[in-house]
């Protein structure tokens, strides 16, 4: 017969291992998705001439126009 404390220890170790394996798979997927997104952004920049910030709608902030006119920053460029 197995002691209840020993059984719960094995169960918690098994759950921890399963959680760690799931976390590794999720993190690997997120990393690959980020690399793919960056590659697509760089290719689009090469084809269109617009940077990644412009592609996602942050172009005015990068250019300084929105920062000066909406007072996101205390100074203008």
N, C-alpha and C positions, 0 to 999 in steps of 0.2 A: 504494500500500500504506500501511496505517496502522501507525504505531508502536505497539508493545505498551503503552508507558506512556500514550500518548494514549488508546488503547482502554480501558484500565483506568480512566482518569480519567473518561471518558464513562460507563462502566458504574457507577462509584461515584456520580457525580452523578445518574444516572437512578434508582439505588436509593435515594438520599437523598430525591429528589423524591417517589418513590412512598411512602416511609415517612412523609414529612411530610404528604402528602395523606391517608393512612390515619389518622394521628394526629389530624388536624383533624376527620375524620368521627367518630372515636371520641369525641373531646372534645365535639363538638357534641351527639352522642347522650347522653352523660353529663349534660351541662348541661340538656338538655331533660327527661331522666328526673328529675333533681333538682327542677326547677321543677314538674313534674307531681306528684311526691310531696309537695312542700310545699303545693301547692294542694289536693290531696286531704286532707292533714292539717288545713289551715285550715278547709276545708268541714266535715270531720268534727267538728272542735272546735266550730264554730258550731251543728251539729245536736245534738251530744251534751252539750256543756258540759265535756268532758274535754280537757285540753291535749295537745299532741303528745307530751310526755314520758310522760303517763299512757297514751296510746294504744300506745306501744311498750314499756310495762312498766317505765318508770323513775319512775313516780309516787311511790313511797315514798322514793326518793332525793331527789326534788325537795321533798317534804314534810318531809324531815328525819327521818322515823321510822326508816328503815333505816340511815341514817348514825349515829344514836345507838345503835341496838341491835346493830348488827354492827360497830361501831367502825371505820367507814371514815374518820371524821373524829375528831380529838382533842377536839372540843367538840360540844355539842348546842345546838340553837336554842331 
